[in-house]
Amino acid sequence: MLKKGLILGATFTLAFSALVGCGGQKQNDSGGKGLSGAIKIDGSSTVYPISQAVAEEFMKANPDVNVTVGESGTGGGFKKWASGEIDISDASRPIKDEEKEAAKPNGIEPVEIPVAYDGIAVVVNKENNFVDKLTVDELKKIWEPNSKVKTWKDVRDSFPAEPIKLYGPGTASGTFDYFTGEIVGEEGKSRTDYTASEDDNVLVKGVQGDKGGLGYFGYAYYLENKDNLKIVPIDAGKGAIAPTDQTIHDGTYSPLSRPVYIYPSKKSLQKPEVKEFVKFYLETAKDLVKEVGYVPLPDAKYQEGLSKVK
């Protein structure tokens, strides 16, 4: 699983550890020395692997700071953030106006910081030998509210009349919001007769164990399980494109490429430990996001984020 396989340090190279060690020392020299306290992060399961990896490296450099990272979904994270329960909300979509409004009575204002690019992977069971691609229209036909699709033949006449079993994020997920907006055409609108979870690992296991399975979730979770899943290239009108680092970065994997974010509040950034953590996040992100299966932003984007914090 992604959390245990990629995050707990087994895959970090010595060279990267040395790099992060230098980053941590730099952070201490620039004001992080003697930091203590607690930092609470929650939100997107897509962004969770990045934030958890950063948290572990930050705590190595700052052992008196305890950083906890949850994954209640983008919507769930923003609810906790708006009430002041957490310092930083992980998000796989931009914050909504109503979420900003909910935070105002508590004196909480967002600072939007992109941290990586991600693609939404559409996958089928490894034993599926007939799906070589899907069009955006076919995905819409499958996932739209009141969809009549019950078998693969309902998707395309050339497919067999075998049952289709669907797996996808729950309604609190930013991935759900983004996918429904881009594929169904209206954010939050989807059929409801599918196995839903805010934990992408649950979706991975579901498709792996179901011959008729089809699901969607963050690209990094596909990479961690690519030997046991089959990726489905998506045709948005310009030919079928599979998600890769390159197609996600240049946007040709359309319309399922997107940036992902962290949202510290202005209030939380007044706490030295939170401010130094966010700076550390951005200073190490370019290398670290690769380690956990995401696509780094251009250097200028990380510098823009640092300027917001500083």
C-alpha contacts under 8 A as a table, 3 or more apart, distances in Angstrom:
res1	aa1	res2	aa2	distance
1	M	4	K	5.67
1	M	5	G	5.61
1	M	6	L	7.92
1	M	201	N	6.70
1	M	221	Y	7.99
1	M	224	E	6.84
1	M	225	N	7.50
2	L	5	G	5.15
2	L	6	L	5.43
2	L	7	I	7.05
2	L	49	P	7.49
2	L	201	N	7.59
2	L	220	A	7.81
2	L	221	Y	6.17
2	L	224	E	5.81
2	L	292	V	7.98
3	K	6	L	5.93
3	K	7	I	5.31
3	K	8	L	7.18
3	K	49	P	6.32
4	K	7	I	5.75
4	K	8	L	5.65
5	G	8	L	6.68
5	G	10	A	6.89
5	G	11	T	7.38
5	G	224	E	7.90
6	L	9	G	6.65
6	L	10	A	6.75
6	L	11	T	5.88
6	L	49	P	8.00
6	L	224	E	7.97
6	L	291	E	7.28
6	L	292	V	5.73
7	I	10	A	7.49
7	I	11	T	7.74
7	I	49	P	6.46
7	I	52	Q	6.93
7	I	53	A	5.36
7	I	292	V	6.86
8	L	11	T	7.98
8	L	53	A	7.37
9	G	12	F	5.26
11	T	291	E	7.50
12	F	16	F	6.39
12	F	17	S	6.71
12	F	291	E	6.99
13	T	16	F	5.22
13	T	17	S	6.26
14	L	17	S	4.99
14	L	18	A	6.15
15	A	18	A	5.16
15	A	19	L	6.29
16	F	19	L	4.87
16	F	20	V	6.14
16	F	287	D	7.64
17	S	20	V	5.17
17	S	21	G	5.95
18	A	21	G	4.96
18	A	22	C	6.25
19	L	22	C	5.19
19	L	23	G	6.24
20	V	23	G	4.70
20	V	24	G	6.04
20	V	57	E	7.14
20	V	284	T	6.67
21	G	24	G	5.08
21	G	25	Q	6.32
21	G	61	A	7.16
22	C	25	Q	5.14
22	C	26	K	6.10
23	G	26	K	5.02
23	G	27	Q	6.12
23	G	280	F	7.29
23	G	283	E	7.22
23	G	284	T	6.90
24	G	27	Q	4.93
24	G	28	N	6.26
24	G	57	E	7.97
24	G	58	F	6.83
24	G	61	A	5.12
24	G	62	N	7.89
24	G	280	F	7.29
25	Q	28	N	5.04
25	Q	29	D	6.11
25	Q	61	A	7.05
26	K	29	D	5.06
26	K	30	S	6.19
27	Q	30	S	5.16
27	Q	31	G	6.54
27	Q	32	G	5.49
27	Q	33	K	7.82
27	Q	276	E	7.06
27	Q	279	K	7.94
27	Q	280	F	6.62
28	N	31	G	5.43
28	N	32	G	3.89
28	N	33	K	4.40
28	N	34	G	7.89
28	N	61	A	7.87
29	D	32	G	6.56
29	D	33	K	6.52
30	S	33	K	7.84
31	G	276	E	7.58
32	G	35	L	5.57
32	G	62	N	7.73
32	G	272	P	7.68
32	G	273	E	7.31
32	G	276	E	6.11
33	K	62	N	7.85
34	G	62	N	7.66
34	G	64	D	7.76
35	L	62	N	6.49
35	L	64	D	6.43
35	L	65	V	6.49
35	L	272	P	7.39
35	L	273	E	5.94
36	S	62	N	7.60
36	S	63	P	7.90
36	S	64	D	4.64
36	S	65	V	4.56
36	S	66	N	7.81
36	S	273	E	6.67
37	G	64	D	6.70
37	G	65	V	4.91
37	G	66	N	6.41
37	G	273	E	6.81
38	A	65	V	5.53
38	A	66	N	4.68
38	A	67	V	5.81
38	A	68	T	7.90
38	A	273	E	7.73
39	I	65	V	7.42
39	I	66	N	6.25
39	I	67	V	4.71
39	I	68	T	6.42
39	I	86	I	7.57
39	I	87	D	6.31
39	I	273	E	7.44
39	I	274	V	6.45
40	K	67	V	6.03
40	K	68	T	5.21
40	K	69	V	6.37
40	K	85	E	7.84
40	K	86	I	4.85
40	K	87	D	5.36
40	K	88	I	6.62
41	I	67	V	7.55
41	I	68	T	6.06
41	I	69	V	4.69
41	I	70	G	6.15
41	I	86	I	5.73
41	I	87	D	6.03
41	I	88	I	4.83
41	I	89	S	5.78
41	I	90	D	7.06
42	D	48	Y	7.95
42	D	69	V	5.49
42	D	70	G	4.30
42	D	71	E	5.34
42	D	72	S	6.45
42	D	73	G	7.84
42	D	76	G	7.99
42	D	77	G	5.06
42	D	80	K	7.80
42	D	86	I	6.96
42	D	88	I	6.80
42	D	89	S	5.32
42	D	90	D	5.97
43	G	47	V	7.86
43	G	48	Y	7.51
43	G	70	G	6.46
43	G	71	E	4.83
43	G	72	S	5.07
43	G	73	G	4.59
43	G	74	T	4.50
43	G	75	G	6.99
43	G	76	G	6.00
43	G	77	G	3.65
43	G	78	F	6.84
43	G	89	S	5.37
43	G	90	D	4.62
43	G	91	A	6.10
44	S	47	V	5.34
44	S	48	Y	6.08
44	S	71	E	5.55
44	S	72	S	6.56
44	S	73	G	4.27
44	S	74	T	4.28
44	S	75	G	7.90
44	S	77	G	6.94
44	S	89	S	7.81
44	S	90	D	5.09
44	S	91	A	4.98
44	S	92	S	6.01
44	S	173	S	6.61
44	S	174	G	6.73
45	S	48	Y	4.86
45	S	49	P	7.55
45	S	71	E	4.96
45	S	72	S	7.10
45	S	73	G	5.79
45	S	74	T	7.61
45	S	173	S	7.82
45	S	198	E	6.59
45	S	199	D	6.26
45	S	200	D	6.84
46	T	49	P	6.96
46	T	91	A	7.89
46	T	92	S	6.52
46	T	175	T	7.75
46	T	200	D	7.71
46	T	217	F	7.98
46	T	218	G	5.80
47	V	50	I	5.58
47	V	51	S	6.39
47	V	90	D	5.90
47	V	91	A	6.61
47	V	92	S	6.69
47	V	260	V	6.85
47	V	261	Y	7.47
48	Y	51	S	5.24
48	Y	52	Q	5.85
48	Y	69	V	7.10
48	Y	70	G	7.26
48	Y	71	E	6.32
48	Y	90	D	7.10
49	P	52	Q	5.22
49	P	53	A	6.09
49	P	292	V	6.56
50	I	53	A	5.26
50	I	54	V	6.20
50	I	288	L	7.41
50	I	289	V	6.09
50	I	292	V	6.58
51	S	54	V	5.08
51	S	55	A	5.94
51	S	69	V	7.06
51	S	90	D	7.87
51	S	281	Y	7.98
52	Q	55	A	4.96
52	Q	56	E	6.25
52	Q	68	T	7.96
52	Q	69	V	6.07
53	A	56	E	5.28
53	A	57	E	6.48
53	A	288	L	7.60
53	A	292	V	7.95
54	V	57	E	5.26
54	V	58	F	5.99
54	V	280	F	7.95
54	V	281	Y	6.09
54	V	284	T	7.85
54	V	285	A	7.86
54	V	288	L	7.54
55	A	58	F	5.06
55	A	59	M	6.10
55	A	67	V	5.89
55	A	68	T	7.60
55	A	69	V	7.85
56	E	59	M	5.28
56	E	60	K	6.42
56	E	67	V	7.90
57	E	60	K	5.13
57	E	61	A	6.60
58	F	61	A	5.21
58	F	62	N	5.95
58	F	277	F	6.89
58	F	280	F	7.15
59	M	62	N	4.65
59	M	63	P	4.93
59	M	64	D	7.46
59	M	65	V	6.15
59	M	66	N	6.75
59	M	67	V	7.16
60	K	63	P	5.60
62	N	65	V	5.76
63	P	66	N	7.42
65	V	273	E	7.29
71	E	77	G	7.48
71	E	198	E	7.65
71	E	199	D	7.67
72	S	75	G	7.74
72	S	76	G	5.17
72	S	77	G	5.95
72	S	172	A	7.63
72	S	198	E	6.73
73	G	76	G	5.12
73	G	77	G	5.97
73	G	91	A	7.85
73	G	172	A	5.25
73	G	173	S	4.54
73	G	174	G	6.76
73	G	198	E	5.75
74	T	77	G	5.11
74	T	78	F	6.29
74	T	89	S	7.58
74	T	90	D	6.49
74	T	91	A	4.90
74	T	92	S	6.45
74	T	93	R	7.58
74	T	172	A	6.12
74	T	173	S	5.08
74	T	174	G	4.96
75	G	78	F	5.23
75	G	79	K	6.38
75	G	172	A	4.68
75	G	173	S	6.08
75	G	174	G	6.72
76	G	79	K	5.19
76	G	80	K	6.52
76	G	172	A	5.91
76	G	173	S	7.87
77	G	80	K	5.27
77	G	81	W	6.06
77	G	89	S	5.39
77	G	90	D	6.79
77	G	91	A	7.71
78	F	81	W	4.82
78	F	82	A	5.87
78	F	89	S	6.00
78	F	95	I	7.89
78	F	99	E	6.72
79	K	82	A	5.22
79	K	83	S	6.47
79	K	99	E	7.43
80	K	83	S	5.33
80	K	84	G	6.36
80	K	85	E	5.13
80	K	86	I	6.03
81	W	84	G	5.13
81	W	85	E	5.77
81	W	86	I	5.09
81	W	87	D	6.59
81	W	88	I	6.75
81	W	89	S	6.08
81	W	103	A	7.61
82	A	85	E	7.65
82	A	99	E	7.11
82	A	100	K	7.51
82	A	102	A	6.06
82	A	103	A	4.08
82	A	104	K	7.77
82	A	106	N	7.25
82	A	108	I	6.59
83	S	102	A	7.98
83	S	103	A	6.40
83	S	106	N	6.59
84	G	87	D	7.08
84	G	106	N	7.17
84	G	108	I	7.44
86	I	89	S	7.22
87	D	264	P	5.86
87	D	265	S	6.61
87	D	268	S	5.42
87	D	274	V	7.51
88	I	262	I	6.57
88	I	263	Y	5.30
88	I	264	P	4.21
88	I	265	S	6.75
88	I	268	S	7.77
89	S	262	I	5.74
89	S	263	Y	4.95
89	S	264	P	6.42
90	D	261	Y	6.08
90	D	262	I	4.61
90	D	263	Y	6.32
91	A	94	P	6.93
91	A	95	I	7.72
91	A	174	G	6.54
91	A	260	V	6.10
91	A	261	Y	5.12
91	A	262	I	5.95
91	A	263	Y	7.38
92	S	173	S	7.91
92	S	174	G	4.95
92	S	175	T	6.12
92	S	259	P	7.21
92	S	260	V	4.59
92	S	261	Y	6.17
93	R	174	G	5.39
93	R	175	T	7.35
93	R	177	D	7.73
93	R	178	Y	6.77
93	R	259	P	7.52
93	R	260	V	6.26
93	R	261	Y	7.16
94	P	112	E	7.93
94	P	261	Y	7.44
95	I	99	E	6.52
95	I	100	K	7.15
96	K	99	E	5.21
96	K	100	K	6.51
97	D	100	K	5.12
97	D	101	E	6.25
98	E	101	E	4.95
98	E	102	A	6.13
99	E	102	A	5.08
99	E	103	A	6.51
100	K	103	A	5.30
100	K	104	K	6.54
100	K	109	E	7.05
100	K	110	P	7.28
101	E	104	K	5.29
101	E	105	P	7.80
102	A	105	P	6.86
103	A	106	N	5.58
103	A	107	G	6.65
103	A	108	I	5.18
103	A	109	E	6.84
104	K	107	G	5.04
104	K	108	I	5.49
104	K	109	E	6.76
105	P	108	I	7.52
107	G	267	K	7.69
108	I	265	S	5.98
108	I	266	K	6.79
108	I	267	K	6.29
109	E	265	S	5.33
109	E	266	K	5.67
109	E	267	K	7.35
110	P	263	Y	5.98
110	P	264	P	6.26
110	P	265	S	4.65
110	P	266	K	6.33
111	V	263	Y	5.48
111	V	264	P	5.66
111	V	265	S	5.69
111	V	266	K	6.43
111	V	308	K	7.67
112	E	261	Y	6.86
112	E	262	I	6.53
112	E	263	Y	5.14
112	E	264	P	7.41
113	I	261	Y	5.46
113	I	262	I	5.42
113	I	263	Y	6.22
113	I	305	G	5.63
114	P	259	P	6.35
114	P	260	V	5.67
114	P	261	Y	4.22
114	P	262	I	6.44
114	P	301	K	7.58
114	P	302	Y	7.88
114	P	305	G	7.40
115	V	259	P	7.38
115	V	260	V	6.06
115	V	261	Y	5.39
115	V	262	I	6.89
115	V	282	L	7.18
115	V	285	A	6.98
115	V	296	P	7.42
115	V	297	L	6.80
115	V	302	Y	7.29
116	A	259	P	5.72
116	A	260	V	5.59
116	A	261	Y	7.26
116	A	285	A	7.98
116	A	289	V	6.94
116	A	294	Y	6.57
116	A	295	V	5.72
116	A	296	P	4.97
116	A	297	L	5.32
117	Y	248	I	6.91
117	Y	249	H	6.55
117	Y	257	S	7.23
117	Y	258	R	5.71
117	Y	259	P	4.30
117	Y	260	V	6.02
117	Y	294	Y	6.41
117	Y	295	V	4.98
117	Y	296	P	6.21
117	Y	297	L	6.44
118	D	218	G	6.81
118	D	219	Y	6.40
118	D	220	A	7.78
118	D	248	I	6.62
118	D	257	S	5.92
118	D	258	R	5.52
118	D	259	P	5.96
118	D	260	V	6.67
118	D	294	Y	5.93
118	D	295	V	6.37
119	G	218	G	6.13
119	G	219	Y	5.20
119	G	243	P	6.49
119	G	248	I	5.82
119	G	253	Y	7.65
119	G	256	L	5.62
119	G	257	S	4.35
119	G	258	R	6.19
120	I	175	T	7.54
120	I	179	F	7.80
120	I	216	Y	6.46
120	I	217	F	5.42
120	I	218	G	4.77
120	I	219	Y	5.39
120	I	243	P	7.95
120	I	256	L	5.38
120	I	257	S	6.54
121	A	216	Y	5.47
121	A	217	F	5.56
121	A	218	G	5.83
121	A	219	Y	4.94
121	A	222	Y	6.71
121	A	231	I	6.98
121	A	232	V	7.61
121	A	243	P	6.83
121	A	256	L	7.87
122	V	214	L	7.28
122	V	215	G	5.81
122	V	216	Y	4.49
122	V	217	F	6.97
122	V	231	I	6.17
122	V	232	V	5.52
122	V	233	P	7.68
123	V	207	V	7.73
123	V	214	L	5.67
123	V	215	G	5.46
123	V	216	Y	6.22
123	V	222	Y	7.92
123	V	229	L	6.49
123	V	230	K	5.47
123	V	231	I	4.59
123	V	232	V	5.42
124	V	128	N	6.63
124	V	207	V	6.35
124	V	208	Q	7.98
124	V	212	G	7.56
124	V	213	G	5.56
124	V	214	L	4.44
124	V	215	G	6.53
124	V	229	L	6.31
124	V	230	K	5.31
124	V	231	I	6.60
124	V	232	V	7.05
125	N	128	N	5.46
125	N	207	V	5.50
125	N	208	Q	5.52
125	N	209	G	7.53
125	N	210	D	6.53
125	N	211	K	5.45
125	N	212	G	6.70
125	N	213	G	5.57
125	N	214	L	6.83
125	N	228	N	7.68
125	N	229	L	5.52
125	N	230	K	5.98
126	K	129	N	7.99
126	K	208	Q	7.06
126	K	211	K	7.74
126	K	228	N	5.86
126	K	229	L	4.72
126	K	230	K	4.99
127	E	211	K	6.42
128	N	131	V	6.59
128	N	211	K	6.75
128	N	212	G	7.43
128	N	230	K	7.74
129	N	132	D	7.79
130	F	159	F	6.66
131	V	134	L	7.38
131	V	159	F	7.76
131	V	232	V	7.30
132	D	232	V	6.37
132	D	233	P	7.13
133	K	232	V	5.23
133	K	233	P	4.83
133	K	234	I	5.82
133	K	235	D	7.16
133	K	240	A	6.46
134	L	138	E	6.13
134	L	139	L	6.77
134	L	232	V	6.78
134	L	233	P	6.55
134	L	234	I	5.23
134	L	235	D	6.20
134	L	240	A	7.68
135	T	138	E	5.10
135	T	139	L	6.35
135	T	234	I	5.55
135	T	235	D	4.48
135	T	236	A	6.05
135	T	237	G	7.78
135	T	240	A	7.67
136	V	139	L	5.07
136	V	140	K	6.18
136	V	183	I	6.29
136	V	234	I	6.74
136	V	235	D	6.16
136	V	236	A	5.44
137	D	140	K	5.01
137	D	141	K	6.16
137	D	183	I	7.74
138	E	141	K	4.93
138	E	142	I	6.28
138	E	155	V	6.25
138	E	156	R	7.93
139	L	142	I	5.08
139	L	143	W	6.16
139	L	183	I	6.71
139	L	184	V	7.93
140	K	143	W	5.21
140	K	144	E	5.43
140	K	183	I	5.51
140	K	184	V	5.02
141	K	144	E	5.85
141	K	147	S	6.43
141	K	149	V	7.20
141	K	155	V	7.12
142	I	147	S	6.15
142	I	148	K	7.80
142	I	149	V	5.76
142	I	155	V	6.91
143	W	147	S	6.44
143	W	184	V	6.89
143	W	190	S	5.67
143	W	191	R	5.61
144	E	147	S	5.44
144	E	184	V	5.58
144	E	189	K	6.87
144	E	190	S	4.92
144	E	191	R	5.47
145	P	189	K	6.29
145	P	190	S	4.63
145	P	191	R	4.08
145	P	192	T	7.37
146	N	191	R	5.73
147	S	191	R	6.36
148	K	154	D	7.70
149	V	152	W	7.49
149	V	154	D	5.24
149	V	155	V	6.53
149	V	164	I	7.97
150	K	154	D	6.59
150	K	163	P	6.05
150	K	164	I	5.92
151	T	154	D	5.36
151	T	155	V	7.26
151	T	160	P	7.84
151	T	161	A	5.50
151	T	162	E	5.18
151	T	163	P	4.21
151	T	164	I	4.91
152	W	155	V	5.29
152	W	156	R	6.79
152	W	159	F	5.65
152	W	160	P	5.97
152	W	161	A	5.71
152	W	162	E	5.68
152	W	163	P	6.29
152	W	164	I	5.69
153	K	156	R	5.16
153	K	157	D	5.09
153	K	158	S	6.68
153	K	159	F	4.70
153	K	160	P	5.21
153	K	161	A	4.75
153	K	162	E	7.10
154	D	157	D	6.73
154	D	161	A	7.59
155	V	159	F	7.43
156	R	159	F	5.52
157	D	160	P	7.72
162	E	212	G	7.05
163	P	212	G	5.96
164	I	212	G	4.81
164	I	213	G	5.98
164	I	214	L	7.17
165	K	194	Y	7.18
165	K	210	D	7.40
165	K	212	G	5.51
165	K	213	G	4.62
165	K	214	L	6.22
166	L	194	Y	5.05
166	L	195	T	6.25
166	L	213	G	5.78
166	L	214	L	5.11
166	L	215	G	5.70
167	Y	194	Y	5.71
167	Y	195	T	4.77
167	Y	196	A	5.99
167	Y	203	L	5.71
167	Y	206	G	6.85
167	Y	207	V	6.98
167	Y	213	G	7.24
167	Y	214	L	6.20
167	Y	215	G	4.44
167	Y	216	Y	6.88
168	G	176	F	7.51
168	G	194	Y	7.11
168	G	195	T	6.40
168	G	196	A	5.12
168	G	197	S	6.64
168	G	203	L	6.39
168	G	215	G	5.44
168	G	216	Y	5.48
168	G	217	F	6.77
169	P	172	A	7.95
169	P	173	S	5.97
169	P	175	T	6.73
169	P	176	F	5.48
169	P	196	A	5.17
169	P	197	S	4.98
169	P	198	E	5.31
169	P	199	D	7.57
169	P	200	D	7.26
169	P	203	L	7.74
169	P	216	Y	7.55
169	P	217	F	6.99
170	G	173	S	5.62
170	G	176	F	6.55
170	G	196	A	4.82
170	G	197	S	4.88
170	G	198	E	5.31
171	T	176	F	6.10
171	T	177	D	7.36
171	T	188	G	7.10
172	A	176	F	7.52
172	A	198	E	7.18
173	S	176	F	5.16
173	S	177	D	6.58
173	S	198	E	6.11
174	G	177	D	4.95
174	G	178	Y	6.09
175	T	178	Y	5.11
175	T	179	F	5.91
175	T	217	F	7.01
175	T	218	G	7.59
176	F	179	F	5.25
176	F	180	T	6.00
176	F	188	G	7.00
177	D	180	T	5.46
177	D	181	G	6.07
177	D	187	E	5.25
177	D	188	G	5.34
178	Y	181	G	5.17
178	Y	182	E	6.17
178	Y	187	E	6.75
179	F	182	E	5.28
179	F	183	I	5.72
179	F	184	V	7.52
179	F	187	E	7.70
179	F	256	L	7.19
180	T	183	I	5.25
180	T	184	V	4.86
180	T	185	G	6.40
180	T	186	E	6.07
180	T	187	E	5.01
180	T	188	G	5.82
180	T	189	K	6.06
180	T	190	S	6.56
181	G	184	V	5.88
181	G	185	G	4.87
181	G	186	E	4.52
181	G	187	E	3.87
181	G	188	G	6.93
181	G	189	K	7.78
182	E	185	G	5.51
182	E	186	E	7.40
182	E	187	E	7.66
182	E	255	P	6.41
182	E	256	L	7.47
183	I	255	P	7.92
184	V	187	E	7.59
184	V	189	K	6.92
184	V	190	S	7.20
186	E	189	K	5.75
191	R	194	Y	7.42
195	T	203	L	7.83
196	A	203	L	7.60
197	S	200	D	6.89
197	S	202	V	6.65
197	S	203	L	6.83
199	D	202	V	5.59
199	D	203	L	7.08
200	D	203	L	5.10
200	D	204	V	6.28
200	D	217	F	6.29
200	D	218	G	7.54
200	D	221	Y	7.06
201	N	204	V	4.95
201	N	205	K	6.25
201	N	221	Y	7.37
202	V	205	K	5.26
202	V	206	G	6.20
203	L	206	G	5.00
203	L	207	V	6.38
203	L	215	G	6.90
203	L	216	Y	7.88
203	L	217	F	7.61
204	V	207	V	5.52
204	V	208	Q	6.15
204	V	215	G	7.90
204	V	221	Y	7.54
204	V	222	Y	7.75
204	V	225	N	7.67
205	K	208	Q	5.01
205	K	209	G	6.09
206	G	209	G	5.34
206	G	210	D	6.24
206	G	213	G	7.28
207	V	210	D	5.26
207	V	211	K	7.44
207	V	212	G	7.91
207	V	213	G	4.73
207	V	214	L	6.07
207	V	215	G	6.49
207	V	229	L	7.58
208	Q	211	K	7.57
208	Q	213	G	7.56
208	Q	228	N	6.38
208	Q	229	L	6.34
209	G	213	G	7.87
210	D	213	G	5.00
217	F	221	Y	7.14
217	F	222	Y	7.75
218	G	221	Y	5.68
218	G	222	Y	7.01
219	Y	222	Y	5.11
219	Y	223	L	6.37
219	Y	243	P	7.51
219	Y	293	G	7.54
219	Y	294	Y	7.52
220	A	223	L	5.05
220	A	224	E	6.34
220	A	292	V	6.93
220	A	293	G	4.61
220	A	294	Y	5.98
221	Y	224	E	5.22
221	Y	225	N	6.42
221	Y	293	G	7.89
222	Y	225	N	5.11
222	Y	226	K	5.38
222	Y	229	L	7.27
222	Y	231	I	7.83
223	L	226	K	5.03
223	L	293	G	6.73
224	E	293	G	7.78
225	N	228	N	5.58
225	N	229	L	6.39
226	K	229	L	5.13
226	K	230	K	6.90
226	K	231	I	7.80
227	D	230	K	7.98
231	I	242	A	7.38
232	V	242	A	6.68
233	P	240	A	5.30
233	P	241	I	4.88
233	P	242	A	4.08
233	P	243	P	7.18
234	I	239	G	7.84
234	I	240	A	4.89
234	I	241	I	5.31
234	I	242	A	6.36
234	I	253	Y	7.65
234	I	254	S	7.90
235	D	238	K	6.39
235	D	239	G	5.06
235	D	240	A	3.99
235	D	241	I	6.20
236	A	239	G	6.88
236	A	240	A	7.24
236	A	254	S	6.56
236	A	255	P	7.17
237	G	240	A	8.00
241	I	247	T	7.82
241	I	252	T	7.37
241	I	253	Y	5.77
241	I	254	S	7.97
242	A	247	T	7.56
242	A	253	Y	6.59
243	P	246	Q	7.99
243	P	247	T	5.86
243	P	248	I	6.08
243	P	253	Y	5.81
244	T	247	T	5.22
244	T	248	I	5.93
245	D	248	I	5.39
245	D	249	H	6.02
245	D	294	Y	7.60
245	D	295	V	5.86
246	Q	249	H	5.11
246	Q	250	D	6.08
247	T	250	D	5.32
247	T	251	G	5.71
247	T	252	T	5.00
247	T	253	Y	5.04
248	I	251	G	5.16
248	I	252	T	6.64
248	I	253	Y	5.52
248	I	257	S	5.35
248	I	258	R	7.69
248	I	295	V	7.46
249	H	257	S	7.81
249	H	295	V	6.63
249	H	297	L	7.95
250	D	253	Y	7.84
251	G	254	S	5.99
251	G	255	P	7.88
251	G	257	S	6.03
253	Y	256	L	6.16
253	Y	257	S	5.96
254	S	257	S	5.99
264	P	268	S	6.38
264	P	269	L	6.68
265	S	268	S	5.16
265	S	269	L	6.30
266	K	269	L	5.18
266	K	270	Q	6.80
267	K	270	Q	5.50
267	K	271	K	7.66
268	S	271	K	5.58
268	S	274	V	6.42
268	S	275	K	7.73
269	L	272	P	7.04
269	L	274	V	5.57
269	L	275	K	4.86
269	L	309	V	7.50
270	Q	274	V	7.56
270	Q	275	K	6.86
271	K	274	V	5.45
271	K	275	K	6.30
272	P	275	K	5.15
272	P	276	E	6.08
273	E	276	E	5.26
273	E	277	F	6.04
274	V	277	F	4.99
274	V	278	V	6.22
275	K	278	V	5.34
275	K	279	K	6.30
275	K	309	V	6.86
276	E	279	K	5.05
276	E	280	F	6.02
277	F	280	F	4.98
277	F	281	Y	6.04
278	V	281	Y	4.87
278	V	282	L	6.36
278	V	309	V	7.49
279	K	282	L	5.31
279	K	283	E	6.12
279	K	306	L	6.20
279	K	309	V	7.04
280	F	283	E	5.08
280	F	284	T	6.11
281	Y	284	T	5.56
281	Y	285	A	5.64
282	L	285	A	5.08
282	L	286	K	7.62
282	L	302	Y	5.74
282	L	303	Q	7.88
282	L	305	G	7.09
282	L	306	L	6.72
283	E	286	K	7.44
283	E	302	Y	7.44
284	T	287	D	6.05
284	T	288	L	6.08
285	A	288	L	4.93
285	A	289	V	5.58
285	A	296	P	7.27
286	K	289	V	5.95
286	K	290	K	7.11
286	K	296	P	5.17
286	K	297	L	7.00
286	K	299	D	7.70
287	D	290	K	5.65
287	D	291	E	6.86
287	D	296	P	7.59
288	L	291	E	5.12
288	L	292	V	6.76
289	V	292	V	5.37
289	V	293	G	6.36
289	V	294	Y	5.13
289	V	295	V	6.42
289	V	296	P	6.10
290	K	293	G	5.17
290	K	294	Y	5.28
290	K	295	V	6.06
290	K	296	P	6.73
291	E	294	Y	7.58
297	L	301	K	6.19
297	L	302	Y	7.04
298	P	301	K	5.54
298	P	302	Y	7.07
299	D	302	Y	5.34
299	D	303	Q	6.37
300	A	303	Q	4.99
300	A	304	E	6.16
301	K	304	E	5.01
301	K	305	G	6.36
302	Y	305	G	5.03
302	Y	306	L	6.28
303	Q	306	L	4.98
303	Q	307	S	6.18
304	E	307	S	5.08
304	E	308	K	6.47
305	G	308	K	5.19
305	G	309	V	6.52
306	L	309	V	5.10
306	L	310	K	6.01
307	S	310	K	5.18
